[in-house]
């Protein structure tokens, strides 16, 4: 029985001493104290760490994000509001800027707009504006120019200048009747008109549409060939 009380006494004494020691350690390490969280946003990691250390708080980088306004290596967000009191020794989580996100813009000049659209989708880029103008040298639907120019850029948007092709030009159809086939072909080629040749012969004996009718550049005129002077043979 005496041994039992001795064991009980020592157990209680051990627990009491442990509790007192824990309390003293708690007091010595200031676990019961708090620190005011400073404004960390916009500060560099070094600056933020120094501010927190003065308050016996710690910095933890939770992640990094691209940001157009905050320079690379500076803090964008903090998980504890500035001015809030938190226990000393606690970590304040922050998100740090990776700076501007850069894109590699390829050259699209000379490509068809529809082909460029597919490329942009794959690059996670988008078209901001398309301006269309007539061009005698660039095929309709092809890209004449782009802005921004090819290279590394900070935006994922692009503007295109796209060809509408040549202006629509109309002529009064010339008279091809009684012209030699070679002369008729030369005139049609000069005017951008396609001759549709029917029958056989060295001269034009009939045409459709008739002379002085309107015909568009790129259009066609049907001519019937023969030996001339209204003869078909």
C-alpha positions as CSV (number, residue, x, y, z in Angstrom):
1,X,0.0,0.0,0.0
2,X,2.9,2.3,0.8
3,X,4.4,1.7,-2.5
4,X,1.2,2.6,-4.2
5,X,1.0,6.0,-2.5
6,X,4.7,6.6,-3.3
7,X,4.1,5.8,-7.0
8,X,1.0,8.1,-7.0
9,X,2.9,10.9,-5.3
10,X,5.7,10.7,-7.8
11,X,3.3,10.6,-10.7
12,X,1.5,13.7,-9.5
13,X,4.7,15.5,-8.8
14,X,6.0,14.6,-12.3
15,X,2.9,15.9,-14.0
16,X,3.0,19.1,-12.0
17,X,6.6,19.7,-12.8
18,X,5.9,19.1,-16.5
19,X,3.0,21.5,-16.5
20,X,5.1,24.2,-14.8
21,X,8.0,23.6,-17.3
22,X,5.6,23.8,-20.3
23,X,4.1,27.0,-19.0
24,X,7.6,28.5,-18.5
25,X,8.6,27.5,-22.0
26,X,5.4,29.0,-23.4
27,X,6.1,32.3,-21.6
28,X,9.8,32.3,-22.5
29,X,9.0,31.8,-26.2
30,X,6.3,34.4,-26.1
31,X,3.6,32.0,-27.5
32,X,1.0,34.1,-25.7
33,X,2.0,37.2,-27.6
34,X,0.7,38.5,-30.9
35,X,2.1,40.5,-33.8
36,X,0.4,42.9,-36.1
37,X,0.5,41.9,-39.7
38,X,2.0,44.7,-41.9
39,X,1.1,45.6,-45.5
40,X,3.1,43.2,-47.6
41,X,1.6,43.7,-51.1
42,X,3.9,45.5,-53.4
43,X,6.9,44.6,-51.3
44,X,9.8,42.4,-52.4
45,X,10.2,39.1,-50.6
46,X,13.2,40.4,-48.7
47,X,11.4,43.5,-47.5
48,X,8.4,41.5,-46.5
49,X,10.5,39.0,-44.6
50,X,12.2,41.7,-42.6
51,X,8.9,43.4,-41.7
52,X,7.5,40.1,-40.4
53,X,10.7,39.1,-38.6
54,X,10.5,42.3,-36.5
55,X,7.1,41.1,-35.4
56,X,8.3,37.5,-34.8
57,X,6.1,36.4,-37.8
58,X,7.2,34.3,-40.8
59,X,6.8,34.5,-44.5
60,X,5.7,31.6,-46.7
61,X,5.4,31.9,-50.5
62,X,2.2,30.0,-51.4
63,X,2.5,30.5,-55.2
64,X,3.4,32.7,-58.1
65,X,1.3,34.4,-60.8
66,X,1.8,36.7,-63.8
67,X,0.8,40.3,-63.1
68,X,0.9,43.3,-65.4
69,X,1.1,45.9,-62.6
70,X,3.3,44.3,-59.9
71,X,7.0,43.8,-60.8
72,X,8.5,40.3,-60.8
73,X,9.5,39.1,-57.3
74,X,7.1,41.4,-55.5
75,X,4.0,40.3,-53.5
76,X,0.6,40.4,-55.1
77,X,-1.6,38.9,-52.3
78,X,-1.4,38.0,-48.6
79,X,-3.8,35.7,-46.8
80,X,-3.9,37.8,-43.6
81,X,-5.2,41.4,-43.8
82,X,-2.8,44.2,-42.8
83,X,-3.3,45.4,-39.3
84,X,-4.7,42.1,-38.0
85,X,-3.1,40.7,-34.7
86,X,-2.0,37.0,-34.9
87,X,0.1,34.9,-32.6
88,X,3.9,35.3,-33.0
89,X,5.6,32.4,-34.8
90,X,2.7,32.1,-37.3
91,X,3.3,32.1,-41.1
92,X,1.7,34.6,-43.4
93,X,1.1,33.1,-46.9
94,X,1.8,35.3,-49.9
95,X,1.5,35.1,-53.7
96,X,4.5,36.5,-55.6
97,X,4.4,38.2,-59.1
98,X,6.1,36.5,-62.1
99,X,5.8,39.8,-64.0
100,X,4.3,40.2,-67.4
101,X,3.3,37.1,-69.2
102,X,5.2,36.9,-72.5
103,X,3.9,35.4,-75.8
104,X,5.8,34.4,-78.9
105,X,3.9,36.0,-81.8
106,X,4.6,34.3,-85.2
107,X,4.4,35.9,-88.6
108,X,1.0,35.6,-90.4
109,X,1.6,37.9,-93.4
110,X,0.7,36.2,-96.6
111,X,-1.4,33.5,-94.9
112,X,-5.2,33.2,-95.3
113,X,-7.1,34.6,-92.4
114,X,-8.9,31.3,-91.7
115,X,-5.5,29.5,-91.4
116,X,-4.2,32.1,-89.0
117,X,-7.3,31.7,-86.8
118,X,-6.6,28.0,-86.3
119,X,-2.9,28.8,-85.4
120,X,-4.1,31.4,-82.9
121,X,-6.5,29.0,-81.2
122,X,-3.6,26.5,-80.7
123,X,-1.4,29.3,-79.2
124,X,-4.2,30.5,-76.9
125,X,-4.2,33.9,-78.6
126,X,-7.1,35.9,-80.1
127,X,-7.9,38.4,-82.8
128,X,-8.7,41.9,-81.5
129,X,-9.6,43.5,-84.8
130,X,-9.7,42.7,-88.6
131,X,-9.5,45.6,-91.1
132,X,-10.2,44.8,-94.7
133,X,-8.9,46.8,-97.7
134,X,-8.7,46.3,-101.4
135,X,-5.3,45.2,-102.9
136,X,-4.2,44.6,-106.5
137,X,-1.3,42.5,-105.4
138,X,-2.6,40.4,-102.4
139,X,-5.1,37.7,-103.0
140,X,-8.5,38.1,-101.4
141,X,-8.7,36.7,-97.8
142,X,-4.9,36.9,-97.3
143,X,-3.3,38.9,-94.5
144,X,-1.4,42.0,-95.7
145,X,0.0,43.1,-92.3
146,X,-0.3,42.4,-88.6
147,X,0.2,44.4,-85.3
148,X,2.0,43.6,-83.1
149,X,4.8,42.4,-85.3
150,X,6.3,38.9,-84.9
151,X,8.4,38.4,-81.7
152,X,8.0,38.2,-78.0
153,X,5.1,40.4,-76.8
154,X,3.2,40.9,-73.5
155,X,-0.3,40.7,-75.1
156,X,-2.2,37.7,-76.5
157,X,-4.2,39.8,-78.9
158,X,-3.4,40.7,-82.5
159,X,-4.8,43.0,-85.2
160,X,-4.9,42.0,-88.9
161,X,-5.1,44.0,-92.2
162,X,-6.7,41.6,-94.7
163,X,-7.1,41.9,-98.5
164,X,-10.5,42.2,-100.2
165,X,-8.8,41.6,-103.5
166,X,-8.9,44.1,-106.4
167,X,-11.6,46.6,-106.8
168,X,-14.5,45.5,-109.0
169,X,-13.9,47.1,-112.4
170,X,-16.4,47.1,-115.2
171,X,-15.8,47.9,-118.8
172,X,-17.9,48.5,-121.9
173,X,-17.3,45.3,-123.7
174,X,-15.2,45.9,-126.8
175,X,-16.2,44.5,-130.2
176,X,-14.2,41.4,-130.9
177,X,-16.0,40.6,-134.1
178,X,-13.8,40.4,-137.2
179,X,-10.7,40.5,-135.0
180,X,-8.1,37.7,-135.5
181,X,-8.1,35.2,-132.7
182,X,-4.6,36.4,-131.6
183,X,-5.6,40.0,-131.4
184,X,-8.8,39.1,-129.5
185,X,-6.9,37.1,-127.0
186,X,-4.4,39.9,-126.5
187,X,-7.1,42.6,-125.9
188,X,-9.0,40.3,-123.5
189,X,-5.8,39.6,-121.6
190,X,-5.1,43.3,-121.3
191,X,-8.6,44.0,-119.9
192,X,-8.6,41.0,-117.6
193,X,-11.4,39.3,-119.5
194,X,-11.6,35.6,-120.2
195,X,-12.5,34.5,-123.7
196,X,-14.6,31.4,-124.1
197,X,-13.9,30.1,-127.6
198,X,-16.4,28.1,-129.5
199,X,-16.1,26.5,-132.9
200,X,-12.9,26.8,-135.0
201,X,-11.4,29.5,-137.1
202,X,-8.9,32.3,-137.2
203,X,-11.3,35.2,-136.7
204,X,-14.2,36.1,-134.3
205,X,-17.5,36.2,-136.2
206,X,-19.9,36.5,-133.2
207,X,-19.6,37.4,-129.5
208,X,-21.8,37.3,-126.4
209,X,-22.4,39.8,-124.7
210,X,-22.5,42.2,-127.6
211,X,-20.2,45.2,-127.9
212,X,-20.8,48.1,-125.4
213,X,-22.5,45.8,-122.9
214,X,-21.0,46.0,-119.4
215,X,-18.5,43.3,-118.5
216,X,-16.6,43.0,-115.2
217,X,-12.9,42.6,-115.0
218,X,-12.3,38.9,-114.4
219,X,-15.6,38.1,-116.2
220,X,-15.9,36.3,-119.5
221,X,-17.0,36.9,-123.1
222,X,-18.1,34.0,-125.4
223,X,-16.8,34.3,-128.9
224,X,-17.6,32.1,-131.9
225,X,-14.8,31.5,-134.4
226,X,-14.9,31.2,-138.1
227,X,-13.1,32.4,-141.3
228,X,-14.5,35.9,-141.1
229,X,-17.1,38.1,-142.8
230,X,-20.0,36.2,-141.2
231,X,-18.8,32.9,-142.6
232,X,-18.8,29.9,-140.3
233,X,-16.6,27.7,-142.5
